[in-house]
Amino acid sequence: MSAGSARTEALTHRDADWAGLRVLVAGLGVSGFAAADALLERGARVTVVDAAEPADGSAMSERARILDILGAALRYGEDAVAALPDEPLDLVVTSPGWRPDQPLLAAAADSGIPVWGEVELAWRMRPREGAAPWLTVTGTNGKTTTVQMLTAMLGAAGLRACSAGNVGTPILEAVMDPTPYDVIAVELSSFQLHWSHSLRPRASVCLNVAPDHVDWHGSLDEYARAKGRVYTNTEVACVFNAQDEVTRRLVEEADVQEGCRAVGFTLGVPGLSEVGLVEDVLADRAFVAERRTSAAELGSLDDLRAGPDAPPPAPHLVANALAAAALARAHGVPPSAVRQGLRDFVPEPHRIADLGVVRGVRWVDDSKATNPHAAQASLAAFEHVVWVAGGLLKGADVEELVAAAAGRLRGVVLIGRDRSAISEALARHAPDVPVVDVDRTDTGAMDAVVEHALDLAREGDVVLLAPAAASMDMFANYGARGDAFTAAVRRLTGQE
């Protein structure tokens, strides 16, 4: 063990000896700033590097100004991130997007210098006594919704809780809050999990695993392995998707704390040690004393409806609710608070958002469905769909998605740079489905999309924006894409 490793191993809480620790922080984004700020507060000697020079007036420039005042050394440019600095280091803290083969991080690993992510740092910055337990959530899709549902359930139980990590409050900010939280719902990406080593969650879940970020991890197996780290050292319950064999296998392979249980969630009737559906009731057969013969009612599908006139909740939304409920129950939340949390939950924009019925057709914005797995879950929620799809596929395969959705499609309107890949899959799997190709990328393109979709739809159908692709070929982000779709739908009614 190197001297740096020996010293960092002792850093298990915020009152440990951080003073004088020589730390390189890789990246001056939000997480890099939070890491540098927390380390400087504990007396560490911090150098921050970033390939980009902060632009005047930018958020990055303001972060740099604050860290400079606090005493950090700041270095910019490609040379700053190409290799380790000459001075000795005890630790490197990396922003989550930096790949393991990035030259600076690879050099640190080769030199025996520990490399932590900001989540690992946050775990080690918790107080020595009375630290808030973490309930951790990962998965290819559904993480944010599940974490926010979980936070609503915890709040309904009277607990001071927040969502943090990959969503909401930065995890270091939550950990260092002067008014301590009772419990923290933590969303973790595969990048964050890769750089985390010593987390010990109270309960954890991997919602699903589908191809994503393979370029970062190197292979789908490595991506799945990173997701599986969410279960490592879990204390009470490893929650898994009983209808996803990959998540089941990840639990079976996990090294957990003595007494930790495996708890499945399913859209079917729950078996022993599962939560699931009995008709329209969310039922718990995992956290009740007589689970062999009885179940606790946690809520109903009506508790998940956006309103009395809204369609039934999509299956993947129900699955997220069951996963959140299992985590809440593992933490001791009573069934009544789970139900109230479902009622209190307000979904983030552009996540299967019901825009209402216009001209006899229901319009739904799921612009957040930025990969085929998410789009497939969204399409499965509706019987007859005019599908708005396309954008940047980033090499994703759409064959399985199109084949699974073919029987539901009334028509398809394609947008974006990689729309031809979807068009070709439709020709193979749904040759009789009418397809409109919109090759415009101007600001009026979404009005054309909506008009074409309306022409294809019949009364009672759903027009669904679930692109299965990223948005940056036409829009700043998926939110801007969803906003454009919503505005175009409103113009149909004369509201804009």
C-alpha positions in Angstrom: 0.0 0.0 0.0 1.4 3.4 -1.0 1.7 6.2 1.6 -1.2 8.0 -0.2 -3.3 4.9 0.0 -2.5 4.4 3.7 -3.5 7.9 4.5 -6.7 7.9 2.5 -7.9 4.6 4.0 -8.1 6.3 7.3 -10.4 9.1 5.9 -13.7 7.5 6.8 -15.6 10.5 8.2 -15.4 14.3 8.1 -13.6 14.7 11.4 -10.7 12.5 10.3 -7.3 14.1 9.5 -7.8 15.8 6.1 -5.5 18.7 6.9 -2.6 18.9 4.4 -3.9 16.1 2.2 -2.6 16.7 -1.3 -5.5 16.3 -3.7 -5.9 16.8 -7.4 -9.5 17.5 -8.4 -10.2 16.5 -12.1 -12.8 18.8 -13.6 -14.3 22.2 -12.7 -18.0 21.3 -13.2 -20.6 21.3 -10.4 -19.3 18.1 -8.8 -15.6 19.1 -9.1 -16.4 22.4 -7.5 -18.3 20.8 -4.6 -15.4 18.3 -4.0 -12.8 21.0 -4.0 -14.8 23.3 -1.7 -15.4 20.5 0.8 -11.7 19.5 0.8 -10.5 23.0 1.2 -12.9 23.4 4.2 -11.2 20.4 5.8 -7.7 21.9 5.3 -6.6 19.9 2.3 -4.2 21.3 -0.3 -6.2 21.2 -3.6 -5.2 21.6 -7.2 -8.1 21.7 -9.8 -7.5 20.9 -13.4 -9.8 21.3 -16.4 -9.2 21.1 -20.2 -11.3 24.2 -20.8 -10.5 27.7 -19.8 -13.4 29.4 -18.0 -15.2 31.9 -20.2 -15.7 35.4 -18.7 -19.0 35.6 -16.9 -19.7 31.9 -17.1 -20.7 29.7 -14.1 -17.4 27.9 -14.5 -15.6 31.3 -14.1 -17.5 32.0 -10.9 -16.6 28.6 -9.5 -13.0 29.3 -10.4 -13.1 32.7 -8.7 -14.4 31.2 -5.5 -11.9 28.4 -5.3 -9.1 30.8 -6.0 -10.2 32.9 -3.0 -10.3 29.7 -0.9 -6.7 28.9 -1.8 -7.0 26.2 -4.5 -4.5 26.1 -7.4 -6.2 26.2 -10.8 -4.7 24.9 -14.0 -6.4 24.8 -17.4 -5.7 23.5 -20.9 -5.0 20.1 -22.5 -1.6 20.0 -20.9 -3.1 20.3 -17.4 -5.2 17.1 -17.9 -2.7 15.1 -20.0 -0.5 13.9 -17.1 -0.1 14.1 -13.3 1.6 17.2 -12.0 5.2 16.9 -10.8 4.4 17.5 -7.1 3.4 14.6 -4.9 -0.2 13.6 -4.5 -2.2 11.6 -1.9 -5.5 11.5 -3.8 -7.2 12.2 -7.1 -11.0 13.1 -7.1 -12.5 12.8 -10.5 -15.7 14.2 -12.0 -18.0 11.3 -13.0 -17.7 11.7 -16.8 -13.9 11.2 -16.9 -13.2 7.8 -18.3 -10.8 5.4 -16.6 -8.4 5.5 -19.6 -8.1 9.3 -19.5 -4.3 9.8 -19.3 -4.2 11.6 -16.0 -6.5 9.1 -14.3 -4.6 6.1 -15.8 -1.3 7.6 -14.6 -2.8 7.9 -11.1 -3.9 4.3 -11.1 -0.5 3.2 -12.4 1.2 5.2 -9.6 -0.9 3.7 -6.9 -2.6 7.0 -6.1 -6.2 6.4 -5.1 -8.9 7.8 -7.4 -12.3 8.6 -6.0 -15.4 10.0 -7.5 -17.4 12.8 -5.7 -19.8 10.2 -4.4 -17.0 8.3 -2.7 -15.7 11.6 -1.2 -19.2 12.4 0.0 -19.6 9.1 1.7 -16.2 9.7 3.5 -17.3 13.2 4.4 -20.3 12.0 6.5 -20.2 12.7 10.2 -18.6 10.1 12.5 -21.8 9.6 14.4 -25.5 9.9 13.4 -24.9 10.0 9.6 -28.0 9.9 7.5 -28.4 6.5 5.8 -28.4 6.3 2.0 -31.0 4.6 -0.1 -29.4 4.1 -3.5 -30.9 3.8 -6.9 -29.4 3.0 -10.3 -30.6 1.6 -13.6 -30.5 2.5 -17.3 -33.9 4.2 -17.1 -36.2 5.4 -14.4 -33.6 6.4 -11.8 -34.8 10.0 -11.3 -38.5 9.1 -11.1 -37.8 6.4 -8.6 -35.7 8.6 -6.4 -38.2 11.4 -6.4 -41.1 9.0 -5.6 -38.9 7.6 -2.8 -38.2 11.1 -1.4 -42.0 11.8 -1.4 -42.6 8.6 0.5 -39.9 9.5 3.1 -41.3 13.0 3.5 -44.8 11.6 4.0 -43.4 9.5 6.8 -42.3 12.7 8.6 -38.6 12.3 7.7 -36.3 15.1 6.6 -35.2 13.7 3.3 -33.8 14.8 -0.1 -32.9 13.4 -3.5 -29.3 13.8 -4.3 -26.4 12.5 -6.4 -27.1 12.3 -10.1 -30.3 14.4 -9.6 -31.4 17.2 -7.4 -29.0 18.3 -4.6 -25.3 17.5 -5.2 -24.5 14.6 -2.9 -21.7 16.5 -1.1 -24.0 19.4 -0.5 -26.6 17.1 1.1 -24.0 15.4 3.3 -22.5 18.7 4.4 -25.8 20.4 5.1 -25.7 22.2 8.5 -29.2 20.8 9.3 -28.7 17.1 8.9 -31.1 14.9 6.9 -32.7 11.9 8.4 -32.2 9.9 5.2 -30.9 10.6 1.7 -32.3 9.1 -1.6 -29.3 8.8 -3.9 -29.4 8.5 -7.6 -26.2 6.9 -9.0 -25.1 6.7 -12.6 -22.8 3.9 -13.8 -20.0 6.5 -14.0 -20.5 7.4 -10.3 -20.6 3.8 -9.3 -17.4 3.0 -11.1 -15.5 5.5 -9.0 -17.2 4.5 -5.7 -15.5 1.9 -3.4 -16.7 2.0 0.2 -20.5 2.9 0.1 -22.7 1.0 2.5 -26.3 1.7 1.6 -29.2 0.9 3.9 -31.1 -0.4 0.9 -30.3 -0.4 -2.9 -31.9 -1.1 -6.2 -30.9 -1.6 -9.8 -34.1 -1.0 -11.8 -33.0 -2.4 -15.2 -30.0 -2.8 -17.4 -30.0 -2.1 -21.2 -27.3 -1.1 -23.6 -26.0 2.4 -22.7 -22.7 4.1 -22.2 -20.9 1.1 -23.6 -18.3 3.4 -25.2 -17.4 4.7 -21.7 -17.3 1.3 -19.9 -15.8 -0.7 -22.8 -18.4 -3.4 -23.0 -22.0 -4.2 -21.9 -20.7 -6.6 -19.3 -18.5 -3.9 -17.7 -21.5 -1.5 -17.8 -23.7 -4.1 -16.0 -20.9 -4.7 -13.5 -20.7 -1.0 -12.7 -24.5 -1.0 -12.2 -24.2 -4.0 -9.9 -21.9 -2.1 -7.6 -25.0 -0.4 -6.2 -25.6 -3.6 -4.2 -22.1 -3.9 -2.6 -22.2 -3.7 1.2 -26.0 -3.1 1.3 -27.3 -3.6 4.9 -31.0 -4.3 4.8 -32.4 -5.0 1.3 -31.1 -5.4 -2.2 -34.1 -4.6 -4.4 -34.1 -6.1 -7.9 -36.4 -6.2 -10.9 -37.9 -9.7 -10.8 -38.7 -9.4 -14.5 -35.1 -8.5 -15.5 -32.7 -11.5 -15.1 -29.7 -9.2 -15.2 -30.6 -7.4 -12.0 -31.4 -10.7 -10.3 -27.9 -12.0 -11.3 -26.3 -8.8 -10.0 -27.9 -9.3 -6.6 -26.8 -13.0 -6.5 -23.2 -11.9 -7.2 -23.2 -9.0 -4.8 -21.1 -8.9 -1.6 -23.5 -7.6 1.0 -23.7 -7.2 4.8 -24.8 -10.2 6.9 -28.6 -10.4 7.1 -29.2 -8.4 3.9 -32.3 -9.7 2.0 -33.0 -9.9 -1.7 -36.4 -8.3 -2.5 -38.0 -8.4 -5.9 -40.4 -6.1 -7.5 -42.8 -7.2 -10.3 -45.7 -6.1 -12.3 -47.3 -9.5 -11.6 -48.7 -10.9 -8.4 -45.9 -10.7 -5.8 -44.4 -13.9 -4.6 -42.7 -14.3 -1.2 -40.3 -11.5 -0.4 -41.6 -9.4 -3.4 -43.7 -6.3 -3.9 -46.0 -6.3 -6.9 -49.6 -5.9 -8.2 -52.7 -7.6 -7.2 -55.2 -6.3 -9.7 -54.9 -2.5 -9.3 -53.3 -2.7 -5.8 -49.6 -2.3 -5.0 -49.0 -5.1 -2.5 -46.1 -5.8 -0.2 -45.2 -9.5 0.6 -41.6 -8.6 1.7 -41.8 -6.3 4.7 -44.8 -7.8 6.6 -44.5 -10.2 9.5 -46.9 -12.8 8.0 -45.6 -12.5 4.4 -46.1 -16.2 3.7 -49.9 -15.8 4.0 -50.7 -12.1 3.7 -49.6 -8.8 2.1 -49.8 -5.1 3.0 -51.6 -2.7 0.7 -49.2 0.1 -0.3 -51.5 2.1 -2.7 -53.4 1.7 -5.9 -52.9 2.6 -9.5 -55.3 5.5 -9.0 -52.8 6.9 -6.5 -50.3 7.2 -9.4 -52.7 8.9 -11.9 -51.8 12.5 -12.8 -55.4 13.4 -12.5 -59.0 12.0 -12.8 -59.0 12.4 -16.6 -55.4 11.2 -17.1 -54.8 7.7 -18.6 -53.7 4.8 -16.4 -50.1 5.0 -15.3 -47.6 3.5 -17.7 -46.2 0.1 -16.7 -42.7 1.4 -16.3 -44.0 4.1 -13.9 -45.7 1.4 -11.9 -42.5 -0.5 -11.7 -40.6 2.6 -10.5 -43.3 3.1 -7.8 -42.9 -0.5 -6.6 -39.1 -0.2 -6.5 -39.4 3.1 -4.5 -41.9 1.5 -2.2 -39.6 -1.4 -1.5 -36.7 0.9 -0.6 -39.0 3.0 1.6 -40.3 -0.1 3.4 -36.8 -1.4 3.9 -36.2 1.9 5.8 -39.3 1.3 7.9 -41.7 3.6 6.2 -45.4 2.6 7.0 -47.8 1.6 4.1 -49.9 4.8 4.7 -46.8 7.0 4.0 -46.0 5.0 0.8 -49.5 5.7 -0.5 -49.4 9.4 0.4 -46.0 9.6 -1.2 -47.4 8.2 -4.5 -50.2 10.8 -4.3 -47.7 13.6 -3.5 -45.3 12.7 -6.3 -45.1 15.2 -9.1 -43.2 13.9 -12.2 -40.4 15.8 -13.8 -41.3 17.5 -17.1 -41.0 15.5 -20.3 -41.4 12.1 -18.6 -44.5 10.6 -20.2 -46.3 13.9 -19.5 -49.9 13.9 -20.4 -50.7 17.0 -22.5 -54.4 16.3 -22.7 -56.8 15.5 -25.5 -56.8 17.7 -28.5 -59.0 17.1 -31.5 -60.0 13.7 -30.2 -56.3 12.5 -29.8 -54.3 12.3 -26.6 -50.8 13.9 -26.7 -48.0 12.6 -24.5 -44.5 14.1 -24.1 -41.8 11.6 -23.2 -38.9 13.5 -24.6 -36.8 12.0 -21.8 -37.0 8.6 -23.6 -33.5 9.2 -25.1 -32.6 5.6 -25.7 -34.5 2.5 -27.2 -35.1 0.9 -23.8 -36.9 3.9 -22.5 -38.9 4.4 -25.7 -40.0 0.7 -25.6 -41.3 1.1 -22.1 -43.2 4.2 -23.1 -44.7 2.7 -26.2 -45.9 -0.3 -24.2 -48.2 1.9 -22.2 -50.6 2.6 -25.0 -52.7 0.5 -27.4 -52.7 2.6 -30.5 -49.9 5.1 -31.0 -48.7 7.6 -33.6 -45.0 7.6 -32.7 -42.8 10.6 -33.0 -39.2 9.4 -33.0 -35.6 10.1 -34.0 -32.6 12.2 -33.2 -29.1 11.1 -32.3 -29.1 7.3 -31.8 -25.4 7.2 -30.7 -25.0 3.8 -32.3 -28.0 2.3 -30.5 -29.8 -0.7 -32.1 -33.5 0.0 -32.7 -34.4 -3.4 -34.2 -35.9 -4.9 -30.9 -37.7 -1.7 -30.1 -39.4 -1.5 -33.5 -40.3 -5.2 -33.6 -41.8 -5.0 -30.1 -43.9 -1.8 -30.9 -45.0 -2.8 -34.5 -48.4 -4.0 -33.4 -49.3 -0.8 -31.6 -48.3 1.7 -34.3 -50.9 3.7 -36.2 -48.2 5.7 -37.9 -44.8 7.2 -37.3 -43.3 10.6 -37.8 -39.5 10.7 -37.9 -37.2 13.6 -37.1 -33.5 14.1 -36.5 -30.2 13.0 -38.0 -30.5 9.3 -37.5 -34.1 8.8 -38.5 -33.2 6.6 -41.5 -32.1 3.8 -39.1 -35.6 3.8 -37.6 -37.2 4.0 -41.0 -35.2 1.0 -42.2 -36.2 -1.0 -39.1 -39.9 0.0 -39.7 -39.7 -1.3 -43.3 -38.5 -4.7 -42.0 -40.8 -5.1 -39.0 -43.9 -2.9 -39.7 -44.0 -2.4 -43.5 -47.7 -1.5 -43.5 -47.4 1.3 -41.0 -47.4 4.8 -42.7 -44.2 6.8 -42.0 -43.7 10.5 -42.5 -40.1 11.7 -42.8 -39.6 15.3 -41.6 -36.2 16.4 -42.7 -36.5 20.0 -41.4 -34.4 21.2 -38.5 -35.7 24.8 -38.2 -37.7 26.2 -35.3 -41.0 25.4 -37.1 -40.2 21.7 -37.6 -42.2 20.6 -34.6 -45.4 22.2 -35.9 -45.0 20.1 -39.1 -44.4 17.0 -36.9 -47.6 17.7 -34.9 -49.7 18.3 -38.1 -48.5 15.1 -39.7 -49.1 13.1 -36.5 -52.7 14.5 -36.3 -53.3 13.4 -39.9 -52.1 9.9 -39.1 -54.1 9.5 -35.8 -57.6 8.3 -35.3 -60.0 9.4 -32.6 -58.9 7.8 -29.3 -55.3 7.3 -30.4 -52.2 8.6 -28.6 -49.5 10.7 -30.3 -46.4 9.9 -28.3 -43.1 11.8 -28.5 -40.7 9.0 -27.3 -37.7 9.7 -29.6 -35.4 6.7 -28.5 -32.6 9.1 -29.3 -30.7 12.1 -27.9 -31.8 15.6 -29.0 -28.6 17.6 -29.7 -28.8 17.4 -33.4 -31.9 19.7 -33.4 -32.3 21.0 -29.8 -30.2 22.1 -26.9 -31.4 19.1 -24.8 -34.3 16.8 -24.4 -36.2 19.5 -22.4 -36.1 21.9 -25.3 -37.3 19.2 -27.6 -40.2 18.4 -25.3 -41.0 22.1 -24.9 -41.2 22.5 -28.6 -43.5 19.6 -28.9 -45.8 20.9 -26.1 -45.9 24.3 -27.6 -46.8 22.9 -31.0 -49.7 20.9 -29.5 -51.0 24.0 -27.7 -50.9 25.9 -31.0 -53.4 23.3 -32.3 -55.9 24.5 -29.7 -55.1 28.2 -30.2 -53.5 28.4 -26.7 -50.3 29.8 -28.2 
